[in-house]
Amino acid sequence: MSSEDAIVAVQTEWNSWRTVMVHVSDLQEIHWAQPPGAPRPLLHATVSCDRVASGEILRLCKQMPLSHRLRVCLLKCHLPTSVFERLAAQADAATRTGLPFSHVTELVRAAATSCHAATEE
């Protein structure tokens, strides 16, 4: 299973015990943010509520009339190392470039694909 296909636990608050499971490929707008009370900036992303695989928050989403986006926190301790490193690189690129999140995601994916192709030759 590639890191894009991985299902990971995320939470709506950095210090919440409630988690939801999402596919890494469904995460968008990956960025660093430091919520109130957090010891340092943490990875955050958005995900469409209809892309949530399972979890507590899903029950709340079903009560809302339309699909919407959830802002989620991705804790390093809940992610495989390779997934964390790739997502952190995307968040770093967004911070450095100031480009819209979706554009940075495409740039990082393109770079990873070309690097992967170069190592196979």
Phi and psi restraints in degrees (range 20) as a CNS / XPLOR table:
assign (resid 1 and name C) (resid 2 and name N)
       (resid 2 and name CA) (resid 2 and name C) 1.0 -77.4 20.0 2
assign (resid 2 and name N) (resid 2 and name CA)
       (resid 2 and name C) (resid 3 and name N) 1.0 165.2 20.0 2
assign (resid 2 and name C) (resid 3 and name N)
       (resid 3 and name CA) (resid 3 and name C) 1.0 -66.1 20.0 2
assign (resid 3 and name N) (resid 3 and name CA)
       (resid 3 and name C) (resid 4 and name N) 1.0 -26.3 20.0 2
assign (resid 3 and name C) (resid 4 and name N)
       (resid 4 and name CA) (resid 4 and name C) 1.0 -66.0 20.0 2
assign (resid 4 and name N) (resid 4 and name CA)
       (resid 4 and name C) (resid 5 and name N) 1.0 -34.5 20.0 2
assign (resid 4 and name C) (resid 5 and name N)
       (resid 5 and name CA) (resid 5 and name C) 1.0 -86.3 20.0 2
assign (resid 5 and name N) (resid 5 and name CA)
       (resid 5 and name C) (resid 6 and name N) 1.0 -11.0 20.0 2
assign (resid 5 and name C) (resid 6 and name N)
       (resid 6 and name CA) (resid 6 and name C) 1.0 -61.1 20.0 2
assign (resid 6 and name N) (resid 6 and name CA)
       (resid 6 and name C) (resid 7 and name N) 1.0 145.5 20.0 2
assign (resid 6 and name C) (resid 7 and name N)
       (resid 7 and name CA) (resid 7 and name C) 1.0 -104.2 20.0 2
assign (resid 7 and name N) (resid 7 and name CA)
       (resid 7 and name C) (resid 8 and name N) 1.0 127.2 20.0 2
assign (resid 7 and name C) (resid 8 and name N)
       (resid 8 and name CA) (resid 8 and name C) 1.0 -127.0 20.0 2
assign (resid 8 and name N) (resid 8 and name CA)
       (resid 8 and name C) (resid 9 and name N) 1.0 157.9 20.0 2
assign (resid 8 and name C) (resid 9 and name N)
       (resid 9 and name CA) (resid 9 and name C) 1.0 -87.8 20.0 2
assign (resid 9 and name N) (resid 9 and name CA)
       (resid 9 and name C) (resid 10 and name N) 1.0 131.4 20.0 2
assign (resid 9 and name C) (resid 10 and name N)
       (resid 10 and name CA) (resid 10 and name C) 1.0 -131.7 20.0 2
assign (resid 10 and name N) (resid 10 and name CA)
       (resid 10 and name C) (resid 11 and name N) 1.0 166.0 20.0 2
assign (resid 10 and name C) (resid 11 and name N)
       (resid 11 and name CA) (resid 11 and name C) 1.0 -138.5 20.0 2
assign (resid 11 and name N) (resid 11 and name CA)
       (resid 11 and name C) (resid 12 and name N) 1.0 156.4 20.0 2
assign (resid 11 and name C) (resid 12 and name N)
       (resid 12 and name CA) (resid 12 and name C) 1.0 -78.8 20.0 2
assign (resid 12 and name N) (resid 12 and name CA)
       (resid 12 and name C) (resid 13 and name N) 1.0 -21.5 20.0 2
assign (resid 12 and name C) (resid 13 and name N)
       (resid 13 and name CA) (resid 13 and name C) 1.0 -130.1 20.0 2
assign (resid 13 and name N) (resid 13 and name CA)
       (resid 13 and name C) (resid 14 and name N) 1.0 144.0 20.0 2
assign (resid 13 and name C) (resid 14 and name N)
       (resid 14 and name CA) (resid 14 and name C) 1.0 -62.5 20.0 2
assign (resid 14 and name N) (resid 14 and name CA)
       (resid 14 and name C) (resid 15 and name N) 1.0 -29.0 20.0 2
assign (resid 14 and name C) (resid 15 and name N)
       (resid 15 and name CA) (resid 15 and name C) 1.0 -110.4 20.0 2
assign (resid 15 and name N) (resid 15 and name CA)
       (resid 15 and name C) (resid 16 and name N) 1.0 20.6 20.0 2
assign (resid 15 and name C) (resid 16 and name N)
       (resid 16 and name CA) (resid 16 and name C) 1.0 -89.1 20.0 2
assign (resid 16 and name N) (resid 16 and name CA)
       (resid 16 and name C) (resid 17 and name N) 1.0 150.5 20.0 2
assign (resid 16 and name C) (resid 17 and name N)
       (resid 17 and name CA) (resid 17 and name C) 1.0 -90.3 20.0 2
assign (resid 17 and name N) (resid 17 and name CA)
       (resid 17 and name C) (resid 18 and name N) 1.0 -14.6 20.0 2
assign (resid 17 and name C) (resid 18 and name N)
       (resid 18 and name CA) (resid 18 and name C) 1.0 -79.5 20.0 2
assign (resid 18 and name N) (resid 18 and name CA)
       (resid 18 and name C) (resid 19 and name N) 1.0 126.7 20.0 2
assign (resid 18 and name C) (resid 19 and name N)
       (resid 19 and name CA) (resid 19 and name C) 1.0 -122.9 20.0 2
assign (resid 19 and name N) (resid 19 and name CA)
       (resid 19 and name C) (resid 20 and name N) 1.0 158.4 20.0 2
assign (resid 19 and name C) (resid 20 and name N)
       (resid 20 and name CA) (resid 20 and name C) 1.0 -127.7 20.0 2
assign (resid 20 and name N) (resid 20 and name CA)
       (resid 20 and name C) (resid 21 and name N) 1.0 155.3 20.0 2
assign (resid 20 and name C) (resid 21 and name N)
       (resid 21 and name CA) (resid 21 and name C) 1.0 -104.6 20.0 2
assign (resid 21 and name N) (resid 21 and name CA)
       (resid 21 and name C) (resid 22 and name N) 1.0 129.8 20.0 2
assign (resid 21 and name C) (resid 22 and name N)
       (resid 22 and name CA) (resid 22 and name C) 1.0 -137.1 20.0 2
assign (resid 22 and name N) (resid 22 and name CA)
       (resid 22 and name C) (resid 23 and name N) 1.0 155.2 20.0 2
assign (resid 22 and name C) (resid 23 and name N)
       (resid 23 and name CA) (resid 23 and name C) 1.0 -77.2 20.0 2
assign (resid 23 and name N) (resid 23 and name CA)
       (resid 23 and name C) (resid 24 and name N) 1.0 137.7 20.0 2
assign (resid 23 and name C) (resid 24 and name N)
       (resid 24 and name CA) (resid 24 and name C) 1.0 -55.9 20.0 2
assign (resid 24 and name N) (resid 24 and name CA)
       (resid 24 and name C) (resid 25 and name N) 1.0 -38.7 20.0 2
assign (resid 24 and name C) (resid 25 and name N)
       (resid 25 and name CA) (resid 25 and name C) 1.0 -64.4 20.0 2
assign (resid 25 and name N) (resid 25 and name CA)
       (resid 25 and name C) (resid 26 and name N) 1.0 -16.9 20.0 2
assign (resid 25 and name C) (resid 26 and name N)
       (resid 26 and name CA) (resid 26 and name C) 1.0 -89.0 20.0 2
assign (resid 26 and name N) (resid 26 and name CA)
       (resid 26 and name C) (resid 27 and name N) 1.0 -7.0 20.0 2
assign (resid 26 and name C) (resid 27 and name N)
       (resid 27 and name CA) (resid 27 and name C) 1.0 -77.0 20.0 2
assign (resid 27 and name N) (resid 27 and name CA)
       (resid 27 and name C) (resid 28 and name N) 1.0 135.7 20.0 2
assign (resid 27 and name C) (resid 28 and name N)
       (resid 28 and name CA) (resid 28 and name C) 1.0 -131.9 20.0 2
assign (resid 28 and name N) (resid 28 and name CA)
       (resid 28 and name C) (resid 29 and name N) 1.0 167.5 20.0 2
assign (resid 28 and name C) (resid 29 and name N)
       (resid 29 and name CA) (resid 29 and name C) 1.0 50.9 20.0 2
assign (resid 29 and name N) (resid 29 and name CA)
       (resid 29 and name C) (resid 30 and name N) 1.0 50.2 20.0 2
assign (resid 29 and name C) (resid 30 and name N)
       (resid 30 and name CA) (resid 30 and name C) 1.0 -71.7 20.0 2
assign (resid 30 and name N) (resid 30 and name CA)
       (resid 30 and name C) (resid 31 and name N) 1.0 128.7 20.0 2
assign (resid 30 and name C) (resid 31 and name N)
       (resid 31 and name CA) (resid 31 and name C) 1.0 -158.6 20.0 2
assign (resid 31 and name N) (resid 31 and name CA)
       (resid 31 and name C) (resid 32 and name N) 1.0 166.1 20.0 2
assign (resid 31 and name C) (resid 32 and name N)
       (resid 32 and name CA) (resid 32 and name C) 1.0 -93.6 20.0 2
assign (resid 32 and name N) (resid 32 and name CA)
       (resid 32 and name C) (resid 33 and name N) 1.0 140.4 20.0 2
assign (resid 32 and name C) (resid 33 and name N)
       (resid 33 and name CA) (resid 33 and name C) 1.0 -152.0 20.0 2
assign (resid 33 and name N) (resid 33 and name CA)
       (resid 33 and name C) (resid 34 and name N) 1.0 147.6 20.0 2
assign (resid 33 and name C) (resid 34 and name N)
       (resid 34 and name CA) (resid 34 and name C) 1.0 -114.4 20.0 2
assign (resid 34 and name N) (resid 34 and name CA)
       (resid 34 and name C) (resid 35 and name N) 1.0 99.1 20.0 2
assign (resid 34 and name C) (resid 35 and name N)
       (resid 35 and name CA) (resid 35 and name C) 1.0 -67.1 20.0 2
assign (resid 35 and name N) (resid 35 and name CA)
       (resid 35 and name C) (resid 36 and name N) 1.0 157.8 20.0 2
assign (resid 35 and name C) (resid 36 and name N)
       (resid 36 and name CA) (resid 36 and name C) 1.0 -54.2 20.0 2
assign (resid 36 and name N) (resid 36 and name CA)
       (resid 36 and name C) (resid 37 and name N) 1.0 130.8 20.0 2
assign (resid 36 and name C) (resid 37 and name N)
       (resid 37 and name CA) (resid 37 and name C) 1.0 87.1 20.0 2
assign (resid 37 and name N) (resid 37 and name CA)
       (resid 37 and name C) (resid 38 and name N) 1.0 -12.9 20.0 2
assign (resid 37 and name C) (resid 38 and name N)
       (resid 38 and name CA) (resid 38 and name C) 1.0 -74.2 20.0 2
assign (resid 38 and name N) (resid 38 and name CA)
       (resid 38 and name C) (resid 39 and name N) 1.0 143.7 20.0 2
assign (resid 38 and name C) (resid 39 and name N)
       (resid 39 and name CA) (resid 39 and name C) 1.0 -72.6 20.0 2
assign (resid 39 and name N) (resid 39 and name CA)
       (resid 39 and name C) (resid 40 and name N) 1.0 -17.5 20.0 2
assign (resid 39 and name C) (resid 40 and name N)
       (resid 40 and name CA) (resid 40 and name C) 1.0 -164.9 20.0 2
assign (resid 40 and name N) (resid 40 and name CA)
       (resid 40 and name C) (resid 41 and name N) 1.0 169.5 20.0 2
assign (resid 40 and name C) (resid 41 and name N)
       (resid 41 and name CA) (resid 41 and name C) 1.0 -61.5 20.0 2
assign (resid 41 and name N) (resid 41 and name CA)
       (resid 41 and name C) (resid 42 and name N) 1.0 141.3 20.0 2
assign (resid 41 and name C) (resid 42 and name N)
       (resid 42 and name CA) (resid 42 and name C) 1.0 -125.0 20.0 2
assign (resid 42 and name N) (resid 42 and name CA)
       (resid 42 and name C) (resid 43 and name N) 1.0 156.0 20.0 2
assign (resid 42 and name C) (resid 43 and name N)
       (resid 43 and name CA) (resid 43 and name C) 1.0 -68.0 20.0 2
assign (resid 43 and name N) (resid 43 and name CA)
       (resid 43 and name C) (resid 44 and name N) 1.0 136.3 20.0 2
assign (resid 43 and name C) (resid 44 and name N)
       (resid 44 and name CA) (resid 44 and name C) 1.0 -133.9 20.0 2
assign (resid 44 and name N) (resid 44 and name CA)
       (resid 44 and name C) (resid 45 and name N) 1.0 160.5 20.0 2
assign (resid 44 and name C) (resid 45 and name N)
       (resid 45 and name CA) (resid 45 and name C) 1.0 -156.9 20.0 2
assign (resid 45 and name N) (resid 45 and name CA)
       (resid 45 and name C) (resid 46 and name N) 1.0 175.0 20.0 2
assign (resid 45 and name C) (resid 46 and name N)
       (resid 46 and name CA) (resid 46 and name C) 1.0 -118.0 20.0 2
assign (resid 46 and name N) (resid 46 and name CA)
       (resid 46 and name C) (resid 47 and name N) 1.0 153.3 20.0 2
assign (resid 46 and name C) (resid 47 and name N)
       (resid 47 and name CA) (resid 47 and name C) 1.0 -147.3 20.0 2
assign (resid 47 and name N) (resid 47 and name CA)
       (resid 47 and name C) (resid 48 and name N) 1.0 140.5 20.0 2
assign (resid 47 and name C) (resid 48 and name N)
       (resid 48 and name CA) (resid 48 and name C) 1.0 -68.5 20.0 2
assign (resid 48 and name N) (resid 48 and name CA)
       (resid 48 and name C) (resid 49 and name N) 1.0 136.4 20.0 2
assign (resid 48 and name C) (resid 49 and name N)
       (resid 49 and name CA) (resid 49 and name C) 1.0 -62.1 20.0 2
assign (resid 49 and name N) (resid 49 and name CA)
       (resid 49 and name C) (resid 50 and name N) 1.0 -25.9 20.0 2
assign (resid 49 and name C) (resid 50 and name N)
       (resid 50 and name CA) (resid 50 and name C) 1.0 -79.4 20.0 2
assign (resid 50 and name N) (resid 50 and name CA)
       (resid 50 and name C) (resid 51 and name N) 1.0 -1.1 20.0 2
assign (resid 50 and name C) (resid 51 and name N)
       (resid 51 and name CA) (resid 51 and name C) 1.0 -102.7 20.0 2
assign (resid 51 and name N) (resid 51 and name CA)
       (resid 51 and name C) (resid 52 and name N) 1.0 0.4 20.0 2
assign (resid 51 and name C) (resid 52 and name N)
       (resid 52 and name CA) (resid 52 and name C) 1.0 -72.6 20.0 2
assign (resid 52 and name N) (resid 52 and name CA)
       (resid 52 and name C) (resid 53 and name N) 1.0 125.5 20.0 2
assign (resid 52 and name C) (resid 53 and name N)
       (resid 53 and name CA) (resid 53 and name C) 1.0 -73.6 20.0 2
assign (resid 53 and name N) (resid 53 and name CA)
       (resid 53 and name C) (resid 54 and name N) 1.0 -43.7 20.0 2
assign (resid 53 and name C) (resid 54 and name N)
       (resid 54 and name CA) (resid 54 and name C) 1.0 -168.3 20.0 2
assign (resid 54 and name N) (resid 54 and name CA)
       (resid 54 and name C) (resid 55 and name N) 1.0 166.0 20.0 2
assign (resid 54 and name C) (resid 55 and name N)
       (resid 55 and name CA) (resid 55 and name C) 1.0 135.8 20.0 2
assign (resid 55 and name N) (resid 55 and name CA)
       (resid 55 and name C) (resid 56 and name N) 1.0 169.7 20.0 2
assign (resid 55 and name C) (resid 56 and name N)
       (resid 56 and name CA) (resid 56 and name C) 1.0 -58.4 20.0 2
assign (resid 56 and name N) (resid 56 and name CA)
       (resid 56 and name C) (resid 57 and name N) 1.0 -44.2 20.0 2
assign (resid 56 and name C) (resid 57 and name N)
       (resid 57 and name CA) (resid 57 and name C) 1.0 -65.0 20.0 2
assign (resid 57 and name N) (resid 57 and name CA)
       (resid 57 and name C) (resid 58 and name N) 1.0 -22.7 20.0 2
assign (resid 57 and name C) (resid 58 and name N)
       (resid 58 and name CA) (resid 58 and name C) 1.0 -57.9 20.0 2
assign (resid 58 and name N) (resid 58 and name CA)
       (resid 58 and name C) (resid 59 and name N) 1.0 -36.6 20.0 2
assign (resid 58 and name C) (resid 59 and name N)
       (resid 59 and name CA) (resid 59 and name C) 1.0 -62.4 20.0 2
assign (resid 59 and name N) (resid 59 and name CA)
       (resid 59 and name C) (resid 60 and name N) 1.0 -40.4 20.0 2
assign (resid 59 and name C) (resid 60 and name N)
       (resid 60 and name CA) (resid 60 and name C) 1.0 -67.6 20.0 2
assign (resid 60 and name N) (resid 60 and name CA)
       (resid 60 and name C) (resid 61 and name N) 1.0 -39.7 20.0 2
assign (resid 60 and name C) (resid 61 and name N)
       (resid 61 and name CA) (resid 61 and name C) 1.0 -63.3 20.0 2
assign (resid 61 and name N) (resid 61 and name CA)
       (resid 61 and name C) (resid 62 and name N) 1.0 -36.2 20.0 2
assign (resid 61 and name C) (resid 62 and name N)
       (resid 62 and name CA) (resid 62 and name C) 1.0 -65.2 20.0 2
assign (resid 62 and name N) (resid 62 and name CA)
       (resid 62 and name C) (resid 63 and name N) 1.0 -19.8 20.0 2
assign (resid 62 and name C) (resid 63 and name N)
       (resid 63 and name CA) (resid 63 and name C) 1.0 -81.4 20.0 2
assign (resid 63 and name N) (resid 63 and name CA)
       (resid 63 and name C) (resid 64 and name N) 1.0 -14.2 20.0 2
assign (resid 63 and name C) (resid 64 and name N)
       (resid 64 and name CA) (resid 64 and name C) 1.0 -88.5 20.0 2
assign (resid 64 and name N) (resid 64 and name CA)
       (resid 64 and name C) (resid 65 and name N) 1.0 144.2 20.0 2
assign (resid 64 and name C) (resid 65 and name N)
       (resid 65 and name CA) (resid 65 and name C) 1.0 -70.3 20.0 2
assign (resid 65 and name N) (resid 65 and name CA)
       (resid 65 and name C) (resid 66 and name N) 1.0 -32.8 20.0 2
assign (resid 65 and name C) (resid 66 and name N)
       (resid 66 and name CA) (resid 66 and name C) 1.0 -122.0 20.0 2
assign (resid 66 and name N) (resid 66 and name CA)
       (resid 66 and name C) (resid 67 and name N) 1.0 156.2 20.0 2
assign (resid 66 and name C) (resid 67 and name N)
       (resid 67 and name CA) (resid 67 and name C) 1.0 -62.3 20.0 2
assign (resid 67 and name N) (resid 67 and name CA)
       (resid 67 and name C) (resid 68 and name N) 1.0 142.9 20.0 2
assign (resid 67 and name C) (resid 68 and name N)
       (resid 68 and name CA) (resid 68 and name C) 1.0 -145.7 20.0 2
assign (resid 68 and name N) (resid 68 and name CA)
       (resid 68 and name C) (resid 69 and name N) 1.0 172.3 20.0 2
assign (resid 68 and name C) (resid 69 and name N)
       (resid 69 and name CA) (resid 69 and name C) 1.0 -100.8 20.0 2
assign (resid 69 and name N) (resid 69 and name CA)
       (resid 69 and name C) (resid 70 and name N) 1.0 140.3 20.0 2
assign (resid 69 and name C) (resid 70 and name N)
       (resid 70 and name CA) (resid 70 and name C) 1.0 -106.7 20.0 2
assign (resid 70 and name N) (resid 70 and name CA)
       (resid 70 and name C) (resid 71 and name N) 1.0 137.7 20.0 2
assign (resid 70 and name C) (resid 71 and name N)
       (resid 71 and name CA) (resid 71 and name C) 1.0 -90.2 20.0 2
assign (resid 71 and name N) (resid 71 and name CA)
       (resid 71 and name C) (resid 72 and name N) 1.0 125.7 20.0 2
assign (resid 71 and name C) (resid 72 and name N)
       (resid 72 and name CA) (resid 72 and name C) 1.0 -124.6 20.0 2
assign (resid 72 and name N) (resid 72 and name CA)
       (resid 72 and name C) (resid 73 and name N) 1.0 155.0 20.0 2
assign (resid 72 and name C) (resid 73 and name N)
       (resid 73 and name CA) (resid 73 and name C) 1.0 -105.7 20.0 2
assign (resid 73 and name N) (resid 73 and name CA)
       (resid 73 and name C) (resid 74 and name N) 1.0 137.2 20.0 2
assign (resid 73 and name C) (resid 74 and name N)
       (resid 74 and name CA) (resid 74 and name C) 1.0 -114.7 20.0 2
assign (resid 74 and name N) (resid 74 and name CA)
       (resid 74 and name C) (resid 75 and name N) 1.0 107.5 20.0 2
assign (resid 74 and name C) (resid 75 and name N)
       (resid 75 and name CA) (resid 75 and name C) 1.0 -86.6 20.0 2
assign (resid 75 and name N) (resid 75 and name CA)
       (resid 75 and name C) (resid 76 and name N) 1.0 136.0 20.0 2
assign (resid 75 and name C) (resid 76 and name N)
       (resid 76 and name CA) (resid 76 and name C) 1.0 -54.8 20.0 2
assign (resid 76 and name N) (resid 76 and name CA)
       (resid 76 and name C) (resid 77 and name N) 1.0 -38.5 20.0 2
assign (resid 76 and name C) (resid 77 and name N)
       (resid 77 and name CA) (resid 77 and name C) 1.0 -68.8 20.0 2
assign (resid 77 and name N) (resid 77 and name CA)
       (resid 77 and name C) (resid 78 and name N) 1.0 -14.9 20.0 2
assign (resid 77 and name C) (resid 78 and name N)
       (resid 78 and name CA) (resid 78 and name C) 1.0 -99.7 20.0 2
assign (resid 78 and name N) (resid 78 and name CA)
       (resid 78 and name C) (resid 79 and name N) 1.0 -0.9 20.0 2
assign (resid 78 and name C) (resid 79 and name N)
       (resid 79 and name CA) (resid 79 and name C) 1.0 -116.3 20.0 2
assign (resid 79 and name N) (resid 79 and name CA)
       (resid 79 and name C) (resid 80 and name N) 1.0 143.7 20.0 2
assign (resid 79 and name C) (resid 80 and name N)
       (resid 80 and name CA) (resid 80 and name C) 1.0 -60.7 20.0 2
assign (resid 80 and name N) (resid 80 and name CA)
       (resid 80 and name C) (resid 81 and name N) 1.0 147.3 20.0 2
assign (resid 80 and name C) (resid 81 and name N)
       (resid 81 and name CA) (resid 81 and name C) 1.0 -53.8 20.0 2
assign (resid 81 and name N) (resid 81 and name CA)
       (resid 81 and name C) (resid 82 and name N) 1.0 -45.4 20.0 2
assign (resid 81 and name C) (resid 82 and name N)
       (resid 82 and name CA) (resid 82 and name C) 1.0 -63.1 20.0 2
assign (resid 82 and name N) (resid 82 and name CA)
       (resid 82 and name C) (resid 83 and name N) 1.0 -36.8 20.0 2
assign (resid 82 and name C) (resid 83 and name N)
       (resid 83 and name CA) (resid 83 and name C) 1.0 -69.1 20.0 2
assign (resid 83 and name N) (resid 83 and name CA)
       (resid 83 and name C) (resid 84 and name N) 1.0 -46.5 20.0 2
assign (resid 83 and name C) (resid 84 and name N)
       (resid 84 and name CA) (resid 84 and name C) 1.0 -58.7 20.0 2
assign (resid 84 and name N) (resid 84 and name CA)
       (resid 84 and name C) (resid 85 and name N) 1.0 -45.4 20.0 2
assign (resid 84 and name C) (resid 85 and name N)
       (resid 85 and name CA) (resid 85 and name C) 1.0 -62.1 20.0 2
assign (resid 85 and name N) (resid 85 and name CA)
       (resid 85 and name C) (resid 86 and name N) 1.0 -41.5 20.0 2
assign (resid 85 and name C) (resid 86 and name N)
       (resid 86 and name CA) (resid 86 and name C) 1.0 -67.6 20.0 2
assign (resid 86 and name N) (resid 86 and name CA)
       (resid 86 and name C) (resid 87 and name N) 1.0 -43.4 20.0 2
assign (resid 86 and name C) (resid 87 and name N)
       (resid 87 and name CA) (resid 87 and name C) 1.0 -67.9 20.0 2
assign (resid 87 and name N) (resid 87 and name CA)
       (resid 87 and name C) (resid 88 and name N) 1.0 -38.0 20.0 2
assign (resid 87 and name C) (resid 88 and name N)
       (resid 88 and name CA) (resid 88 and name C) 1.0 -63.3 20.0 2
assign (resid 88 and name N) (resid 88 and name CA)
       (resid 88 and name C) (resid 89 and name N) 1.0 -38.0 20.0 2
assign (resid 88 and name C) (resid 89 and name N)
       (resid 89 and name CA) (resid 89 and name C) 1.0 -63.4 20.0 2
assign (resid 89 and name N) (resid 89 and name CA)
       (resid 89 and name C) (resid 90 and name N) 1.0 -39.3 20.0 2
assign (resid 89 and name C) (resid 90 and name N)
       (resid 90 and name CA) (resid 90 and name C) 1.0 -65.0 20.0 2
assign (resid 90 and name N) (resid 90 and name CA)
       (resid 90 and name C) (resid 91 and name N) 1.0 -43.8 20.0 2
assign (resid 90 and name C) (resid 91 and name N)
       (resid 91 and name CA) (resid 91 and name C) 1.0 -64.7 20.0 2
assign (resid 91 and name N) (resid 91 and name CA)
       (resid 91 and name C) (resid 92 and name N) 1.0 -40.4 20.0 2
assign (resid 91 and name C) (resid 92 and name N)
       (resid 92 and name CA) (resid 92 and name C) 1.0 -62.1 20.0 2
assign (resid 92 and name N) (resid 92 and name CA)
       (resid 92 and name C) (resid 93 and name N) 1.0 -42.8 20.0 2
assign (resid 92 and name C) (resid 93 and name N)
       (resid 93 and name CA) (resid 93 and name C) 1.0 -64.0 20.0 2
assign (resid 93 and name N) (resid 93 and name CA)
       (resid 93 and name C) (resid 94 and name N) 1.0 -39.9 20.0 2
assign (resid 93 and name C) (resid 94 and name N)
       (resid 94 and name CA) (resid 94 and name C) 1.0 -63.2 20.0 2
assign (resid 94 and name N) (resid 94 and name CA)
       (resid 94 and name C) (resid 95 and name N) 1.0 -39.6 20.0 2
assign (resid 94 and name C) (resid 95 and name N)
       (resid 95 and name CA) (resid 95 and name C) 1.0 -67.2 20.0 2
assign (resid 95 and name N) (resid 95 and name CA)
       (resid 95 and name C) (resid 96 and name N) 1.0 -45.2 20.0 2
assign (resid 95 and name C) (resid 96 and name N)
       (resid 96 and name CA) (resid 96 and name C) 1.0 -65.6 20.0 2
assign (resid 96 and name N) (resid 96 and name CA)
       (resid 96 and name C) (resid 97 and name N) 1.0 -45.0 20.0 2
assign (resid 96 and name C) (resid 97 and name N)
       (resid 97 and name CA) (resid 97 and name C) 1.0 -88.2 20.0 2
assign (resid 97 and name N) (resid 97 and name CA)
       (resid 97 and name C) (resid 98 and name N) 1.0 -27.9 20.0 2
assign (resid 97 and name C) (resid 98 and name N)
       (resid 98 and name CA) (resid 98 and name C) 1.0 71.1 20.0 2
assign (resid 98 and name N) (resid 98 and name CA)
       (resid 98 and name C) (resid 99 and name N) 1.0 11.7 20.0 2
assign (resid 98 and name C) (resid 99 and name N)
       (resid 99 and name CA) (resid 99 and name C) 1.0 -76.4 20.0 2
assign (resid 99 and name N) (resid 99 and name CA)
       (resid 99 and name C) (resid 100 and name N) 1.0 158.6 20.0 2
assign (resid 99 and name C) (resid 100 and name N)
       (resid 100 and name CA) (resid 100 and name C) 1.0 -57.2 20.0 2
assign (resid 100 and name N) (resid 100 and name CA)
       (resid 100 and name C) (resid 101 and name N) 1.0 145.5 20.0 2
assign (resid 100 and name C) (resid 101 and name N)
       (resid 101 and name CA) (resid 101 and name C) 1.0 -53.4 20.0 2
assign (resid 101 and name N) (resid 101 and name CA)
       (resid 101 and name C) (resid 102 and name N) 1.0 -44.0 20.0 2
assign (resid 101 and name C) (resid 102 and name N)
       (resid 102 and name CA) (resid 102 and name C) 1.0 -63.4 20.0 2
assign (resid 102 and name N) (resid 102 and name CA)
       (resid 102 and name C) (resid 103 and name N) 1.0 -36.8 20.0 2
assign (resid 102 and name C) (resid 103 and name N)
       (resid 103 and name CA) (resid 103 and name C) 1.0 -67.5 20.0 2
assign (resid 103 and name N) (resid 103 and name CA)
       (resid 103 and name C) (resid 104 and name N) 1.0 -42.0 20.0 2
assign (resid 103 and name C) (resid 104 and name N)
       (resid 104 and name CA) (resid 104 and name C) 1.0 -63.7 20.0 2
assign (resid 104 and name N) (resid 104 and name CA)
       (resid 104 and name C) (resid 105 and name N) 1.0 -42.3 20.0 2
assign (resid 104 and name C) (resid 105 and name N)
       (resid 105 and name CA) (resid 105 and name C) 1.0 -57.8 20.0 2
assign (resid 105 and name N) (resid 105 and name CA)
       (resid 105 and name C) (resid 106 and name N) 1.0 -45.1 20.0 2
assign (resid 105 and name C) (resid 106 and name N)
       (resid 106 and name CA) (resid 106 and name C) 1.0 -64.7 20.0 2
assign (resid 106 and name N) (resid 106 and name CA)
       (resid 106 and name C) (resid 107 and name N) 1.0 -39.8 20.0 2
assign (resid 106 and name C) (resid 107 and name N)
       (resid 107 and name CA) (resid 107 and name C) 1.0 -63.4 20.0 2
assign (resid 107 and name N) (resid 107 and name CA)
       (resid 107 and name C) (resid 108 and name N) 1.0 -43.8 20.0 2
assign (resid 107 and name C) (resid 108 and name N)
       (resid 108 and name CA) (resid 108 and name C) 1.0 -66.8 20.0 2
assign (resid 108 and name N) (resid 108 and name CA)
       (resid 108 and name C) (resid 109 and name N) 1.0 -41.0 20.0 2
assign (resid 108 and name C) (resid 109 and name N)
       (resid 109 and name CA) (resid 109 and name C) 1.0 -63.2 20.0 2
assign (resid 109 and name N) (resid 109 and name CA)
       (resid 109 and name C) (resid 110 and name N) 1.0 -42.2 20.0 2
assign (resid 109 and name C) (resid 110 and name N)
       (resid 110 and name CA) (resid 110 and name C) 1.0 -63.5 20.0 2
assign (resid 110 and name N) (resid 110 and name CA)
       (resid 110 and name C) (resid 111 and name N) 1.0 -42.4 20.0 2
assign (resid 110 and name C) (resid 111 and name N)
       (resid 111 and name CA) (resid 111 and name C) 1.0 -65.1 20.0 2
assign (resid 111 and name N) (resid 111 and name CA)
       (resid 111 and name C) (resid 112 and name N) 1.0 -41.8 20.0 2
assign (resid 111 and name C) (resid 112 and name N)
       (resid 112 and name CA) (resid 112 and name C) 1.0 -64.9 20.0 2
assign (resid 112 and name N) (resid 112 and name CA)
       (resid 112 and name C) (resid 113 and name N) 1.0 -39.3 20.0 2
assign (resid 112 and name C) (resid 113 and name N)
       (resid 113 and name CA) (resid 113 and name C) 1.0 -65.4 20.0 2
assign (resid 113 and name N) (resid 113 and name CA)
       (resid 113 and name C) (resid 114 and name N) 1.0 -44.1 20.0 2
assign (resid 113 and name C) (resid 114 and name N)
       (resid 114 and name CA) (resid 114 and name C) 1.0 -68.6 20.0 2
assign (resid 114 and name N) (resid 114 and name CA)
       (resid 114 and name C) (resid 115 and name N) 1.0 -36.0 20.0 2
assign (resid 114 and name C) (resid 115 and name N)
       (resid 115 and name CA) (resid 115 and name C) 1.0 -65.9 20.0 2
assign (resid 115 and name N) (resid 115 and name CA)
       (resid 115 and name C) (resid 116 and name N) 1.0 -41.1 20.0 2
assign (resid 115 and name C) (resid 116 and name N)
       (resid 116 and name CA) (resid 116 and name C) 1.0 -65.2 20.0 2
assign (resid 116 and name N) (resid 116 and name CA)
       (resid 116 and name C) (resid 117 and name N) 1.0 -41.8 20.0 2
assign (resid 116 and name C) (resid 117 and name N)
       (resid 117 and name CA) (resid 117 and name C) 1.0 -65.1 20.0 2
assign (resid 117 and name N) (resid 117 and name CA)
       (resid 117 and name C) (resid 118 and name N) 1.0 -37.8 20.0 2
assign (resid 117 and name C) (resid 118 and name N)
       (resid 118 and name CA) (resid 118 and name C) 1.0 -67.9 20.0 2
assign (resid 118 and name N) (resid 118 and name CA)
       (resid 118 and name C) (resid 119 and name N) 1.0 -33.7 20.0 2
assign (resid 118 and name C) (resid 119 and name N)
       (resid 119 and name CA) (resid 119 and name C) 1.0 -76.6 20.0 2
assign (resid 119 and name N) (resid 119 and name CA)
       (resid 119 and name C) (resid 120 and name N) 1.0 -19.6 20.0 2
assign (resid 119 and name C) (resid 120 and name N)
       (resid 120 and name CA) (resid 120 and name C) 1.0 -81.7 20.0 2
assign (resid 120 and name N) (resid 120 and name CA)
       (resid 120 and name C) (resid 121 and name N) 1.0 -18.6 20.0 2
